[in-house]
Amino acid sequence: MTTHWADTLRNPEKLLELYRTPPRGDVLRIHSLHLNRRGPALTLRASLPQQAGLLREDRTEPGCDTVEFHLQFLDVADVRVTGGRLPADAAVAITELRESRIAVRIDGGRTDIAFTGNRAVSVGRLSTRAATPDGSSPVHHYTGRVDALRYSAPPATWEENYYARV
């Protein structure tokens, strides 16, 4: 059975802080992925294209029309990454497996990511920003207090403290 990615979130209230209704886009813009060897965990930095009409104006900065966030998958196995470079707009397909596991397939045309993991997916590191045509990351306005103090944009992908925790 195929499941929408938002239905696997163990903490969906974080997204609902910024959206009037839960986002249901099947296509995510994947900006980066981070494999954490201590987990084993995989963290995707993603954003939802064309969801500006669903954003709560009282919770977002003026001029911001894109929400960027991390999706963290735990107990990952069978990781396969092929194809092009990120960022890429990609369809996310999640299939239920047995014993609280899921199979994740992210198909971005030239970029393909597939893995299995635990069904409980965490969302975190939420920020709002103005959309750019090339998908680059200009100034971000983080929703978390510590993130807002530490970051104005995502650091390099090797920054373990930023990508390994949500």
PyMOL commands that set and color helices and strands:
alter all, ss='L'
color gray80, all
select helices_A, chain A and resi 5-8+13-16+52-54+57-59+145-150+160-163
alter helices_A, ss='H'
color red, helices_A
select strands_A, chain A and resi 2-3+27-36+41-47+66-74+77-83+88-96+101-107+111-118+122-129+141-142
alter strands_A, ss='S'
color yellow, strands_A
deselect
rebuild
show_as cartoon
